[in-house]
């Protein structure tokens, strides 16, 4: 399966373009199925995209937003993805968010509970791409890469934190994937993703249609 690549001028344009795509898919899903389910990734890149959704026509009342991954840290921790997500989304979207339960005392049971709450097929999943080829919290060398029998799992420690993440089982079941990839440090990883180089975790997502929105400094030469 090939991945469609859309190149825009800069990181801000990429964020706005992904926001447009999210809004389009939301309206289409609500028109055809009555609901829209969206998976969103953490990290520093998507904040501008979340803010841009405030200027888009998104049917938030019929939308549910699920987290793709989260650090296992206290709610007050500055690296908590949820904190940045809630700060960036428009006010009318906040009731739509379903946080990953990373503060439960039994994390394995919490992950299973979140997996049971996921729809069989997320309508759209937004993903980022790390310079090391990771996506969500599917990182090189982690045993979570081999988890196929459940939709949500826990990682080993990565960059100082354990994570709770959607697995390939959940991502491959999505109706569509949209990648937001910016920054020249991602160029090599993006080239490997587009080449379907499965030595990087990001390229192992195989089932749903995928579109990459990247800025000029990120996109590899054609």
Backbone torsions as a table, in degrees:
resi	resn	phi	psi	omega
1	UNK	NA	132.8	177.0
2	UNK	-87.6	161.7	178.0
3	UNK	-116.2	127.0	178.5
4	UNK	-73.2	133.6	179.5
5	UNK	-113.3	128.4	175.9
6	UNK	-121.3	119.6	-176.4
7	UNK	-106.6	129.4	178.4
8	UNK	-121.8	176.9	-167.6
9	UNK	-66.8	-44.0	-173.1
10	UNK	-154.1	-179.3	-175.6
11	UNK	-62.9	-37.9	179.1
12	UNK	-64.9	-41.1	178.3
13	UNK	-65.5	-36.3	177.6
14	UNK	-64.2	-44.2	179.3
15	UNK	-61.1	-43.8	179.9
16	UNK	-65.4	-38.6	-178.9
17	UNK	-65.7	-41.5	178.0
18	UNK	-66.3	-37.8	175.9
19	UNK	-59.9	-42.0	177.2
20	UNK	-60.3	-44.3	-179.6
21	UNK	-64.0	-42.0	177.8
22	UNK	-59.1	-46.4	-179.0
23	UNK	-63.8	-41.5	178.3
24	UNK	-60.7	-48.2	-178.4
25	UNK	-65.7	-34.7	178.5
26	UNK	-62.6	-47.0	-179.4
27	UNK	-64.2	-41.0	179.6
28	UNK	-63.6	-44.3	-178.0
29	UNK	-65.0	-43.2	-179.6
30	UNK	-65.5	-39.0	179.1
31	UNK	-64.8	-35.9	-175.1
32	UNK	-95.7	-31.4	-174.4
33	UNK	-125.7	-6.6	177.7
34	UNK	85.2	-9.0	-179.4
35	UNK	-144.3	157.2	173.5
36	UNK	-132.6	129.0	177.9
37	UNK	-118.4	129.6	-173.1
38	UNK	-127.1	131.8	171.9
39	UNK	-103.6	131.2	-177.7
40	UNK	-124.1	140.0	-179.4
41	UNK	-92.6	161.0	176.4
42	UNK	-93.5	-160.1	-177.2
43	UNK	100.2	-179.1	-175.5
44	UNK	-87.9	-23.9	-173.2
45	UNK	-68.0	-41.5	-168.5
46	UNK	-80.3	-3.5	-176.3
47	UNK	-55.1	-43.4	-179.5
48	UNK	-66.8	-33.7	176.5
49	UNK	-65.2	-43.3	177.9
50	UNK	-60.5	-42.1	179.4
51	UNK	-65.5	-37.6	-179.6
52	UNK	-64.5	-24.3	178.3
53	UNK	-63.3	-21.5	177.1
54	UNK	-64.6	-22.9	178.3
55	UNK	-96.9	5.2	-178.7
56	UNK	-106.3	158.3	178.7
57	UNK	-88.0	89.1	-178.8
58	UNK	-112.1	128.1	178.5
59	UNK	-78.3	78.2	-172.1
60	UNK	-63.4	-32.2	-178.4
61	UNK	-61.6	-32.8	-179.7
62	UNK	-98.2	12.9	-175.4
63	UNK	-112.2	140.5	170.5
64	UNK	-122.9	130.2	-177.7
65	UNK	-108.6	121.2	177.8
66	UNK	-107.9	145.6	173.9
67	UNK	-80.1	138.5	175.4
68	UNK	-80.4	-38.0	180.0
69	UNK	-156.6	159.6	-179.8
70	UNK	-156.4	144.7	173.6
71	UNK	-74.1	145.1	175.8
72	UNK	-84.6	86.1	-177.8
73	UNK	-140.3	161.7	177.2
74	UNK	-62.0	159.4	-177.8
75	UNK	-58.9	-29.3	-177.2
76	UNK	-86.9	-1.0	-174.3
77	UNK	-69.4	136.8	-177.3
78	UNK	-67.0	-17.7	179.1
79	UNK	-93.7	8.7	179.6
80	UNK	-70.5	121.7	179.7
81	UNK	-58.9	-38.9	-176.2
82	UNK	-60.3	-38.5	-179.8
83	UNK	-58.4	-46.8	-179.0
84	UNK	-69.9	-36.0	178.5
85	UNK	-62.6	-48.6	-177.9
86	UNK	-67.4	-31.8	178.9
87	UNK	-71.8	-27.4	-174.3
88	UNK	-94.8	-31.6	-178.2
89	UNK	-68.0	151.2	174.4
90	UNK	-63.8	153.8	-175.1
91	UNK	-55.0	-39.7	-175.4
92	UNK	-69.4	-11.4	-179.7
93	UNK	-91.0	-13.8	-167.7
94	UNK	-63.5	-35.9	179.9
95	UNK	-71.2	-11.3	-178.8
96	UNK	-84.0	-13.5	-169.9
97	UNK	-83.4	132.8	175.0
98	UNK	-113.9	100.0	-175.2
99	UNK	-70.0	147.2	170.1
100	UNK	-68.2	136.0	-171.9
101	UNK	-85.0	67.2	-173.3
102	UNK	-82.4	-4.2	179.2
103	UNK	-103.9	6.7	176.4
104	UNK	-69.5	152.5	-179.8
105	UNK	-71.3	-31.2	177.9
106	UNK	-110.7	93.8	-173.1
107	UNK	-68.6	-35.1	179.1
108	UNK	-64.1	-43.6	178.7
109	UNK	-67.1	-37.2	178.8
110	UNK	-64.2	-41.2	178.1
111	UNK	-62.3	-42.2	178.8
112	UNK	-64.3	-38.6	178.8
113	UNK	-64.7	-42.9	179.0
114	UNK	-64.0	-40.8	178.5
115	UNK	-60.0	-38.8	-179.7
116	UNK	-68.4	-24.5	179.8
117	UNK	-85.2	-16.1	178.8
118	UNK	-67.9	146.5	171.7
119	UNK	-69.1	160.4	178.8
120	UNK	-59.5	-34.3	-179.2
121	UNK	-138.5	107.1	171.1
122	UNK	-61.8	136.8	-178.4
123	UNK	-65.9	-42.3	-178.4
124	UNK	-148.2	135.9	175.3
125	UNK	-120.7	123.8	173.9
126	UNK	-89.9	128.8	178.9
127	UNK	-126.5	151.7	168.6
128	UNK	-108.7	179.2	-176.8
129	UNK	-138.3	125.0	176.8
130	UNK	-85.6	158.8	178.2
131	UNK	-60.9	-24.9	177.9
132	UNK	-89.1	6.0	177.8
133	UNK	87.8	7.4	178.4
134	UNK	-81.2	158.7	171.4
135	UNK	-145.6	157.0	-167.5
136	UNK	50.3	-132.8	167.9
137	UNK	-116.5	38.4	173.6
138	UNK	-92.5	94.3	-168.8
139	UNK	-109.2	153.9	-178.1
140	UNK	-54.9	132.9	173.7
141	UNK	82.5	-5.4	-177.9
142	UNK	-82.1	139.6	177.5
143	UNK	-57.4	-21.7	-179.4
144	UNK	-61.7	-20.9	178.5
145	UNK	-62.8	-23.5	-178.1
146	UNK	-95.9	1.9	-179.0
147	UNK	-79.4	115.8	179.7
148	UNK	-124.3	-7.1	-173.8
149	UNK	-98.9	4.3	176.0
150	UNK	-152.3	155.1	-170.8
151	UNK	-86.8	-20.2	-178.1
152	UNK	-134.0	135.2	-178.1
153	UNK	-147.5	168.9	179.0
154	UNK	-105.9	140.5	179.3
155	UNK	-94.6	170.1	163.1
156	UNK	-73.3	177.7	178.5
157	UNK	-67.0	135.9	178.8
158	UNK	-141.0	123.6	-177.0
159	UNK	50.1	41.6	173.0
160	UNK	92.7	-5.8	-175.9
161	UNK	-138.9	145.5	162.5
162	UNK	-76.0	158.8	179.8
163	UNK	-132.0	155.1	165.9
164	UNK	-109.6	130.7	-170.6
165	UNK	-143.8	150.5	164.4
166	UNK	-66.0	145.2	-179.3
167	UNK	-99.8	178.8	176.2
168	UNK	-60.5	-30.4	179.2
169	UNK	-59.0	-42.2	179.1
170	UNK	-74.4	-41.7	-176.4
171	UNK	-69.0	-39.5	178.6
172	UNK	-69.1	-20.5	178.8
173	UNK	-85.1	-9.3	-178.9
174	UNK	-65.3	152.5	176.9
175	UNK	-74.3	-28.6	-178.4
176	UNK	-160.6	147.8	174.9
177	UNK	-117.2	134.9	170.5
178	UNK	-123.4	126.0	179.6
179	UNK	-99.2	133.6	171.4
180	UNK	-111.9	111.3	-172.6
181	UNK	-130.1	117.6	179.9
182	UNK	-137.0	153.7	176.8
183	UNK	104.1	133.2	-175.5
184	UNK	-64.2	-21.8	178.6
185	UNK	-70.4	-11.7	179.6
186	UNK	-95.3	-1.1	-171.8
187	UNK	-59.9	-46.0	-178.8
188	UNK	-65.4	-44.1	179.5
189	UNK	-62.0	-39.1	179.2
190	UNK	-65.7	-41.7	177.6
191	UNK	-59.3	-39.3	179.4
192	UNK	-71.2	-35.5	175.2
193	UNK	-63.4	-47.4	-178.6
194	UNK	-64.4	-29.3	178.5
195	UNK	-83.6	0.2	-177.6
196	UNK	58.7	41.7	178.7
197	UNK	-80.6	99.2	-172.4
198	UNK	-77.1	8.7	170.7
199	UNK	-73.0	-14.6	174.1
200	UNK	-106.1	143.2	-177.1
201	UNK	-57.4	-37.9	-175.3
202	UNK	-59.1	-34.2	-174.5
203	UNK	-80.3	-1.0	-178.3
204	UNK	-88.0	-3.1	171.9
205	UNK	-77.4	121.5	-167.4
206	UNK	-122.8	-21.4	-167.1
207	UNK	-88.7	-53.7	-170.4
208	UNK	-77.3	157.4	169.7
209	UNK	-58.3	142.6	-176.2
210	UNK	-132.6	141.3	176.4
211	UNK	-131.7	133.0	175.4
212	UNK	-106.0	128.8	169.6
213	UNK	-109.9	119.0	-175.4
214	UNK	-133.1	154.8	175.9
215	UNK	-88.3	171.2	-173.9
216	UNK	-61.5	-37.9	-176.8
217	UNK	-75.3	-14.7	-179.6
218	UNK	-92.6	-39.8	-171.7
219	UNK	-63.6	130.5	177.1
220	UNK	-69.4	153.9	178.8
221	UNK	-61.6	144.6	179.8
222	UNK	-87.0	NA	NA
